[in-house]
């Protein structure tokens, strides 16, 4: 599907890719990882043809449609539903032609093609995608212009998912989603029938929705079967082996050098010494693997405080008298609490944390706080409040105006801005560096409670792990809103759920909530996996035959199809591993072609078997007496 051959590319003299090579087969779901600023988004732009890669370095399967999300949906008066439906260009063109066509033969062709592409069920499919991304049915009919940029990014994402391109390119797709939307997208992408290349730092997405990891490191690309945890484990093993080999080689080198130094001028040993000297010259020194250092986060620990530090009592919370977002809220927060707040966007998570942090007052009831309570509040919009024409040092200077320059620079270094970064203007910092600076500033003087609203949007995987370590070492309370399930699971020991105007503790864990979200959403990707049935008589005959089957035979058919499906999927894993062998594409193009043809046939068989299994399972569940 996609071949990258010896790609070299620079930006402002800085090399991003140096003879980078990779090959992605049709149907693979590839998570694309690398440190912030390494060039991941640039590669997506090169693949889409937006940047010149230099020649024939990028090749995509002939006729394949490429789709991605470049910007938010326009703020037009078209409804969300219309905006998404327009992304299926063929359907829109056929409907437009159907309004003006007069030739009976052409009209018949149009209607046949509309049936082939399931055009008349398009609204249901588009609605299901919009619903999964957090838009209620009534909102889907509202104009795009009524929604903020973040919500219009979701509309743009819905549009490209609905269009279902052969090669789907996504760049941090969960950044504008809540946890519920991220879980839905993960489940959708897992079942997406075509090839995907996803830039993401979302560990759960990279573990659950991809078949391969493509890593960008030191200008090179490498492909690895499995999810992120598998990649990380194998990478750690390879690094340990490389370090061990380098250590053994260095020990041998020192031994040989000692022999040469001792005997090179002794007549009886001179010949042996010269021989070893030549061996030393020929021995290539194996470099130890470069360790990518991630700066830690440091949050000063507060002094202990008597519990509770916050109590919300019979409170209505919101922004307008008589129209609360949350009603009758009763919650308690202690200094040792680590709480993740669950619930769809727009239900009131930010309203709750703003009320607790004192940014808005309760409409009814009370929010009691310990009189000495210090709260550090982080929200994404606050990054824009950093002064772009000033440096990290300038921001630190304002916090400690009476300190010496040496003390200020030491303080900036503790925040992660050493001599090489302290004087860099904020406008020149990356998104991750700005987030790091803001986190450092708001916690600088110590806080008993950290309120974090989506703190990881600009952080790469390594920085997220550093944030997890720092929060787990922090001895105060943490109140967290995040779409990153891995972050929430690593930190939170309690959960609050906000839904339908209520906020209350949630008794289950994140796995329970995840299953609840998946079961509550119906993904249309199952329909996309099925080929359109154009022969209605054939479909009717098939359904009639199924209805005559006994309950036991339906169960047997489902069991048989499931077993066959498992065997086919196991074969697919082995085939993918073979296609991911290092050097395969340089050694034998004939074998690559053969394996890819086998894989395409296997994917088709899996889709057909899955169709049979799902249909039999549905018939069996419907036919069981206890289901009636």
C-alpha positions in Angstrom: 0.0 0.0 0.0 2.7 2.5 1.0 6.5 2.3 0.3 9.0 4.8 1.6 12.4 4.3 -0.1 15.6 6.1 1.0 13.8 9.3 2.0 16.0 12.2 3.0 14.5 15.5 4.0 15.6 18.6 5.8 13.8 21.6 7.3 15.9 24.8 7.7 19.1 22.7 7.5 18.0 20.3 10.2 17.8 16.7 8.8 14.5 14.9 9.7 15.0 11.8 7.5 18.2 10.3 6.3 17.6 7.5 3.8 14.5 6.4 5.8 12.9 3.3 4.4 9.6 1.4 5.3 6.9 -0.6 3.6 3.3 -0.8 4.9 1.1 -3.5 3.4 -2.6 -3.1 2.7 -4.8 -3.6 5.7 -2.1 -2.8 8.3 -2.9 -0.4 11.1 0.3 1.3 11.9 1.0 3.5 15.0 3.6 6.1 14.1 5.8 7.2 17.1 8.8 9.4 17.7 9.8 12.3 19.9 8.1 15.6 19.5 9.7 17.6 16.7 11.3 14.5 15.1 9.3 14.9 11.8 6.2 12.6 12.1 3.7 15.3 10.9 6.1 16.3 8.2 6.1 12.7 6.9 2.3 12.6 6.7 2.4 15.9 4.7 5.0 14.3 2.3 2.8 11.2 1.8 -0.2 13.4 1.0 1.9 15.3 -1.5 1.8 18.6 0.4 5.6 18.7 0.7 8.2 17.7 -1.9 10.1 14.6 -0.8 12.7 14.7 -3.6 11.4 12.3 -6.2 10.2 8.7 -6.1 10.9 8.1 -2.4 7.2 7.9 -1.6 4.9 5.5 -3.6 1.3 4.7 -2.8 -0.7 1.8 -4.4 -2.1 2.9 -7.7 -5.7 4.2 -7.4 -5.7 4.3 -3.6 -7.6 7.1 -2.0 -5.6 9.0 0.7 -7.5 10.8 3.5 -6.6 12.8 6.5 -7.6 15.7 8.7 -5.7 18.8 7.9 -7.8 21.4 9.6 -11.1 21.9 11.4 -14.4 21.8 9.5 -15.3 25.3 8.2 -17.6 27.5 10.3 -20.3 27.4 7.7 -24.1 27.4 7.9 -24.2 23.8 6.7 -25.3 21.3 9.4 -22.8 18.8 10.8 -24.7 16.0 9.0 -24.4 17.8 5.7 -20.7 18.6 6.2 -19.9 14.9 6.9 -22.1 13.5 4.0 -20.3 15.8 1.6 -17.0 14.0 2.2 -18.3 11.1 0.2 -17.7 12.8 -3.1 -19.2 10.1 -5.3 -22.4 10.0 -3.4 -22.8 13.8 -3.5 -22.1 13.8 -7.2 -24.6 11.0 -8.0 -27.4 12.7 -6.0 -26.7 16.0 -7.8 -26.8 14.3 -11.2 -30.0 12.4 -10.2 -31.8 15.7 -9.8 -31.1 16.7 -13.4 -30.7 13.4 -15.4 -33.3 12.7 -18.0 -32.0 9.7 -19.9 -33.7 6.6 -18.5 -30.6 4.4 -18.9 -28.5 6.9 -17.0 -31.1 7.3 -14.3 -31.0 3.5 -13.9 -27.2 3.5 -13.7 -27.2 6.2 -11.1 -29.8 4.4 -8.9 -27.9 1.1 -9.2 -24.6 2.7 -8.2 -26.3 4.5 -5.3 -27.6 1.1 -4.1 -24.1 -0.4 -4.6 -22.5 2.2 -2.3 -25.3 2.0 0.2 -26.0 5.7 -0.3 -29.4 5.6 1.2 -28.0 4.4 4.5 -25.3 7.0 4.5 -27.1 9.3 7.0 -27.4 6.5 9.5 -23.6 5.7 9.1 -22.7 9.4 9.4 -24.9 9.8 12.4 -23.4 6.9 14.1 -19.9 8.3 13.6 -20.9 11.8 14.8 -22.6 10.2 17.8 -19.5 8.2 18.7 -17.4 11.4 18.6 -19.8 13.1 21.1 -22.5 14.8 19.0 -26.1 14.2 20.1 -28.7 13.7 17.4 -30.1 17.3 17.8 -26.6 18.7 17.5 -26.0 17.0 14.2 -28.6 19.2 12.6 -27.0 22.5 13.9 -24.8 24.6 11.7 -21.0 24.1 12.0 -20.6 27.8 12.7 -22.2 27.3 16.1 -19.4 25.0 17.3 -15.9 25.9 18.6 -12.7 25.0 16.8 -12.2 21.9 18.9 -15.6 20.6 18.1 -15.2 21.4 14.4 -12.0 19.3 14.5 -14.2 16.4 15.5 -16.5 17.1 12.6 -13.5 17.0 10.2 -12.5 13.7 11.8 -16.0 12.3 11.4 -15.9 13.4 7.7 -12.7 11.5 6.9 -13.9 8.4 8.8 -17.2 8.5 6.8 -15.3 8.8 3.5 -13.3 5.6 4.4 -10.1 6.2 2.3 -7.9 3.3 1.4 -5.0 5.0 3.3 -6.2 6.9 6.4 -3.6 9.3 7.8 -4.4 10.6 11.3 -2.2 13.0 13.3 -2.9 12.9 17.1 -6.7 12.2 16.5 -7.5 11.9 20.2 -6.3 15.4 21.2 -9.7 17.0 20.7 -11.6 14.1 22.2 -12.7 13.2 25.7 -12.1 9.8 27.1 -15.4 8.5 25.8 -14.6 9.7 22.3 -11.1 8.3 22.5 -12.4 4.8 23.5 -15.0 4.9 20.7 -12.3 5.9 18.1 -10.0 3.2 19.3 -12.8 0.6 18.8 -13.7 2.1 15.4 -10.1 2.0 14.1 -9.6 -1.5 15.4 -12.4 -2.6 12.9 -11.5 -0.2 10.1 -11.2 -2.4 7.0 -8.4 -0.4 5.2 -4.9 0.8 5.9 -4.2 3.4 8.6 -1.1 5.4 9.7 -1.7 7.1 13.0 0.6 9.5 14.7 -0.2 9.2 18.4 1.2 9.4 21.9 -2.0 7.7 23.3 -0.6 4.5 24.8 -4.0 2.7 24.9 -4.7 3.5 21.3 -1.2 2.3 20.3 -1.8 -1.0 22.2 -5.3 -1.7 21.2 -6.0 -0.4 17.7 -2.8 -1.0 15.7 -1.1 -4.1 14.2 2.3 -2.5 13.9 4.4 0.3 15.3 6.6 2.4 13.0 9.3 4.3 15.0 11.1 7.4 13.8 14.5 7.6 15.5 17.6 9.4 14.5 16.2 10.1 11.0 15.5 6.4 10.4 12.2 4.4 10.2 11.7 1.0 11.6 8.6 -1.3 11.6 7.7 -3.7 14.4 4.7 -6.0 14.6 2.4 -5.7 17.6 1.4 -2.7 19.8 3.4 -0.2 21.7 4.1 -2.3 24.8 5.5 -5.1 22.6 7.6 -2.6 20.8 8.9 -1.0 24.0 9.8 -4.4 25.5 11.6 -5.6 22.4 13.4 -2.2 22.2 14.6 -2.5 25.8 15.8 -6.0 25.1 17.7 -4.9 22.0 19.2 -2.0 23.9 20.3 -4.3 26.7 21.9 -6.7 24.1 23.7 -3.8 22.4 25.0 -2.5 25.7 26.2 -5.9 26.6 27.9 -6.4 23.3 29.6 -3.0 23.4 30.8 -3.7 26.9 32.3 -7.1 25.9 33.9 -5.6 22.8 35.4 -2.8 24.9 36.8 -5.3 27.4 38.4 -7.3 24.6 39.9 -4.1 23.1 41.4 -3.1 26.4 42.9 -6.6 26.8 44.5 -6.6 23.4 45.7 -3.0 23.9 47.3 -4.1 27.2 49.1 -6.9 25.5 50.4 -4.6 22.8 51.6 -2.0 25.3 53.4 -4.6 27.3 55.1 -6.6 24.6 55.4 -4.5 21.4 59.1 -3.7 22.2 60.0 -7.2 23.4 61.7 -9.2 20.6 60.1 -12.6 21.5 56.6 -11.1 21.5 56.9 -8.3 19.0 55.4 -10.3 16.1 52.3 -11.2 18.3 52.0 -7.6 19.5 52.0 -6.3 15.9 49.4 -8.9 14.9 47.1 -7.7 17.8 47.8 -4.1 16.9 46.5 -4.8 13.3 43.5 -6.6 14.8 42.8 -3.5 16.9 42.9 -1.3 13.9 40.5 -3.5 12.0 38.1 -3.8 14.9 35.1 -1.5 14.3 34.1 0.1 17.6 30.4 -0.6 18.3 28.8 2.6 19.6 26.6 2.3 22.6 22.9 3.0 21.8 22.1 6.6 22.5 19.9 7.1 25.5 17.1 9.6 24.9 16.9 11.6 28.1 13.5 12.9 29.2 13.5 15.7 31.7 11.6 14.9 34.9 8.7 17.0 36.2 9.1 18.3 39.7 6.2 19.3 41.9 7.0 20.6 45.4 5.3 18.6 48.1 2.9 20.5 50.4 2.7 20.4 54.2 0.0 17.9 55.5 -3.4 19.4 55.9 -6.3 18.0 58.0 -9.0 16.3 55.9 -11.2 17.2 54.1 -9.5 19.9 52.0 -12.6 20.4 49.9 -16.3 19.7 50.4 -19.0 20.4 47.9 -22.4 20.4 49.7 -25.8 20.5 48.0 -24.4 22.7 45.2 -25.8 23.7 41.9 -22.9 24.6 39.7 -22.9 26.6 36.5 -22.7 30.1 34.9 -26.3 31.3 34.8 -28.8 31.7 37.6 -31.6 29.2 37.3 -29.8 27.2 34.6 -27.2 25.1 36.4 -24.9 22.6 34.6 -24.7 20.3 37.6 -27.3 19.9 40.3 -27.2 18.9 44.0 -23.5 18.0 44.0 -22.1 16.4 47.1 -18.5 15.5 46.9 -15.4 15.3 49.2 -11.7 15.7 48.5 -8.9 14.7 50.8 -5.2 15.5 50.5 -4.2 12.0 49.5 -6.9 11.6 46.8 -6.1 11.0 43.2 -9.3 11.4 41.3 -10.0 11.1 37.6 -13.3 12.7 36.4 -15.2 10.8 33.8 -18.0 11.9 31.5 -18.6 13.1 27.9 -17.4 16.6 26.9 -20.1 19.2 27.6 -21.5 17.4 30.6 -19.8 19.7 33.2 -16.3 18.3 34.0 -14.6 21.7 33.6 -17.5 23.4 35.4 -16.9 21.1 38.4 -13.1 21.8 38.6 -13.6 25.5 38.0 -16.0 25.5 41.0 -13.6 23.6 43.2 -10.7 25.8 42.2 -12.7 29.0 42.9 -12.9 30.2 39.3 -16.7 30.3 39.5 -18.9 30.5 42.5 -21.7 27.9 43.2 -25.2 29.1 42.1 -26.7 27.2 45.1 -25.1 25.5 48.0 -21.5 25.7 49.1 -18.0 24.7 48.2 -16.0 24.6 51.5 -12.2 24.7 51.3 -9.5 24.5 53.9 -8.5 28.1 54.7 -4.8 27.4 53.9 -5.5 25.4 50.7 -3.3 26.2 47.7 -4.6 25.1 44.4 -2.6 24.8 41.1 -5.0 24.8 38.1 -3.8 23.7 34.6 -6.0 24.0 31.5 -5.0 23.9 27.8 -6.2 27.5 27.1 -3.8 28.8 29.7 -0.9 28.0 27.5 -2.1 30.9 25.3 -1.7 33.2 28.3 2.1 32.7 28.4 3.8 35.8 27.0 5.1 34.8 23.6 7.8 37.5 23.3 9.3 36.6 26.7 11.5 33.6 27.8 11.1 31.0 30.4 13.7 32.9 32.5 11.5 36.1 32.2 8.5 34.1 33.5 10.5 32.7 36.4 11.9 36.2 37.2 8.3 37.5 37.8 7.7 34.7 40.3 10.8 35.5 42.4 11.5 39.2 41.7 13.8 39.5 44.7 16.1 36.5 43.8 19.5 36.8 42.2 20.0 35.9 38.6 21.8 32.7 39.6 18.8 31.7 41.8 16.4 32.5 39.0 18.4 30.4 36.4 18.6 27.6 38.9 14.9 27.7 39.4 14.3 27.7 35.6 16.6 24.7 35.3 14.4 22.9 37.9 11.5 23.5 35.6 13.3 21.9 32.7 14.8 25.0 31.1 18.6 24.9 31.5 21.2 27.1 29.8 20.2 26.0 26.3 16.5 26.8 26.7 16.1 29.4 29.5 16.4 32.4 27.2 14.4 31.0 24.3 11.2 33.0 23.6 8.0 31.2 24.4 6.8 31.6 20.8 9.8 29.5 19.7 9.1 26.7 22.2 7.3 23.5 21.2 3.8 22.7 22.5 5.3 20.2 25.0 7.8 22.8 26.3 5.0 25.3 26.8 3.0 22.8 28.7 6.0 21.9 30.8 6.7 25.7 31.5 3.1 26.3 32.5 3.0 23.2 34.9 6.2 24.5 36.5 4.9 28.0 36.9 1.6 27.1 38.5 3.2 24.7 41.0 6.3 26.8 41.7 5.3 27.9 45.2 3.8 24.6 46.2 0.2 23.4 46.1 -2.0 21.1 48.1 -4.2 20.3 45.1 -3.3 20.0 41.4 -6.3 20.4 39.1 -5.2 19.2 35.6 -7.6 19.6 32.7 -6.1 17.7 29.7 -2.4 18.1 30.7 -1.0 15.7 28.1 -2.2 17.0 24.7 1.3 18.3 23.7 3.4 15.7 25.5 5.0 12.7 23.8 5.0 9.2 25.4 8.2 9.7 27.3 7.1 13.0 28.8 3.7 11.5 29.7 5.5 8.8 31.6 7.7 11.4 33.4 4.4 13.2 34.3 3.0 10.0 35.7 6.1 9.5 37.9 6.0 13.1 39.2 2.3 12.9 40.1 2.7 9.6 41.8 5.6 11.1 43.9 3.5 14.2 44.7 2.1 14.1 48.2 -0.9 16.4 47.6 -4.2 15.7 45.9 -4.7 15.4 42.2 -8.0 16.1 40.3 -7.6 15.0 36.7 -9.6 15.4 33.5 -8.0 13.5 30.6 -8.7 11.5 27.4 -5.6 9.5 28.1 -6.9 6.3 29.7 -3.3 5.1 30.5 -2.6 8.3 32.4 -5.8 8.0 34.3 -5.2 4.4 35.2 -1.6 5.1 36.3 -2.6 7.9 38.6 -6.2 7.7 39.8 -7.4 5.6 42.7 -10.9 7.1 42.7 -13.3 8.0 39.9 -16.1 10.6 39.7 -18.7 10.3 36.9 -20.5 13.3 35.5 -23.6 12.6 33.4 -27.1 14.0 32.9 -26.4 17.0 35.2 -25.2 14.9 38.1 -21.7 14.3 39.6 -21.1 11.4 41.9 -18.4 8.8 42.8 -18.2 5.9 40.3 -18.0 2.5 41.9 -16.3 0.6 39.0 -12.8 1.0 37.6 -11.6 2.3 34.3 -11.9 -1.1 32.6 -15.6 -1.2 33.7 -16.2 2.3 32.3 -14.4 1.5 29.1 -16.7 -1.5 28.5 -19.7 0.6 29.3 -18.7 3.2 26.7 -18.1 0.5 24.0 -21.3 -1.3 24.7 -23.3 2.0 24.6 -22.0 2.9 21.1 -22.8 1.1 17.9 -19.9 1.3 15.4 -20.8 1.5 11.7 -17.4 -0.1 10.8 -19.1 -3.5 10.8 -21.2 -2.4 7.9 -18.1 -1.0 6.2 -16.5 -4.4 6.4 -19.3 -6.0 4.4 -19.5 -5.7 0.6 -22.7 -4.1 -0.6 -25.4 -6.6 -1.5 -26.9 -5.5 -4.8 -29.0 -8.5 -5.5 -32.0 -8.1 -3.2 -33.5 -11.4 -4.2 -30.3 -13.2 -3.2 -30.3 -11.4 0.1 -33.9 -12.3 0.7 -33.2 -16.0 -0.1 -30.2 -16.0 2.3 -32.3 -14.4 5.1 -35.1 -16.9 4.5 -32.8 -19.8 4.6 -31.3 -18.6 7.8 -34.7 -18.2 9.4 -35.5 -21.9 8.7 -32.4 -23.1 10.6 -32.8 -24.6 14.0 -31.4 -22.9 17.1 -28.8 -25.6 17.5 -27.7 -25.4 13.9 -27.4 -21.6 14.2 -25.2 -22.0 17.3 -23.1 -24.7 15.5 -22.7 -22.4 12.5 -21.6 -19.5 14.8 -19.2 -21.7 16.7 -17.7 -23.1 13.5 -17.3 -19.7 11.9 -15.7 -18.3 15.1 -13.1 -21.2 15.1 -12.4 -20.6 11.5 -12.0 -16.9 12.0 -9.5 -17.5 14.9 -7.4 -19.7 12.6 -7.4 -17.2 9.8 -6.4 -14.4 12.2 -3.6 -16.5 13.5 -2.4 -17.1 10.0 -2.6 -13.3 9.3 -0.4 -12.6 12.3 2.2 -15.0 11.0 2.0 -13.5 7.5 2.4 -10.0 8.9 5.5 -11.1 10.9 7.0 -12.5 7.7 6.3 -9.2 5.9 8.0 -7.2 8.7 11.2 -9.2 8.5 14.2 -6.8 8.4 15.7 -6.5 4.9 12.9 -8.5 3.2 12.1 -5.7 0.7 15.8 -5.5 -0.3 16.3 -9.2 -0.6 13.4 -10.5 -2.6 10.8 -8.5 -4.4 9.2 -11.7 -5.7 8.7 -13.0 -2.2 7.2 -9.7 -1.1 4.7 -9.7 -4.0 3.8 -13.3 -3.2 3.3 -12.6 0.5 1.2 -9.5 -0.2 -1.1 -11.4 -2.6 -1.5 -14.1 0.0 -2.3 -11.4 2.6 -4.9 -9.7 0.4 -6.7 -13.1 -0.2 -6.5 -13.9 3.5 -8.0 -10.5 4.5 -10.9 -11.1 2.1 -11.5 -14.5 3.6 -11.5 -13.1 7.1 -14.1 -10.4 6.1 -16.3 -13.1 4.6 -16.0 -15.4 7.6 -16.6 -12.6 10.0 -19.8 -11.7 8.1 -21.0 -15.3 8.3 -20.1 -15.4 12.0 -21.8 -12.2 13.0 -24.9 -13.1 11.0 -25.2 -16.5 12.6 -24.5 -15.1 16.0 -27.2 -12.5 15.6 -29.7 -15.1 14.3 -28.9 -17.4 17.2 -29.3 -14.6 19.8 -32.6 -13.6 18.3 -33.9 -17.2 18.0 -33.1 -18.2 21.6 -36.3 -18.5 23.7 -34.7 -16.6 26.6 -34.0 -13.7 24.2 -37.7 -13.3 23.3 
